[in-house]
Every structure is written in structure tokens, then in C-alpha cells.
Amino acid sequence: MYQRMRVVLNISSHKLSQYYEGAADSVVATATDGRTVKFPANVLRSVVQGDGMFELTFDKRNKFVSIRRISD
């Protein structure tokens, strides 16, 4: 069983490049339902832009599984 949550990210290009380069190890965001979520920064490497709405998927142990853009 997977848990999904939506987050709106608005990451500057400078900060996004820091995530790409590995200068930060995690991202903390607020989900659209108000929960706070922390996920590995390296998953943003698959994201071309750091803004928009994304759906994060976690397994039953709350381990990150995937990220996908759902809107711009």
C-alpha cells in the first residue's frame, strides 16, 4: 500500500542547482493537506523545474518511492 501526498514546490533555480549538486541532503515541504514532509533532495534531479505541484509516493514504511509533476 502506497501513501501519496501532493506538495507545491517553488524552488529558485539557485537552490535547485544546490540540490542537483548534492549540497543539501533533504527537502522539507508542506503538503496540500497541511502535513510536513521531508524527502531526499536527490529525487529533484528528475525534476527539470523546481516549481509546480508534485505528487510524492511513499511505501508503507514511509520510504520515498517516486515524484511526479502533476501541474505547472
Secondary structure as GFF3:
##gff-version 3
##sequence-region A 1 72
A	DSSP	beta_strand	3	10	.	.	.	ID=ss1
A	DSSP	alpha_helix	13	21	.	.	.	ID=ss2
A	DSSP	beta_strand	26	30	.	.	.	ID=ss3
A	DSSP	beta_strand	36	40	.	.	.	ID=ss4
A	DSSP	three_ten_helix	41	46	.	.	.	ID=ss5
A	DSSP	beta_strand	51	58	.	.	.	ID=ss6
A	DSSP	beta_strand	64	71	.	.	.	ID=ss7
###
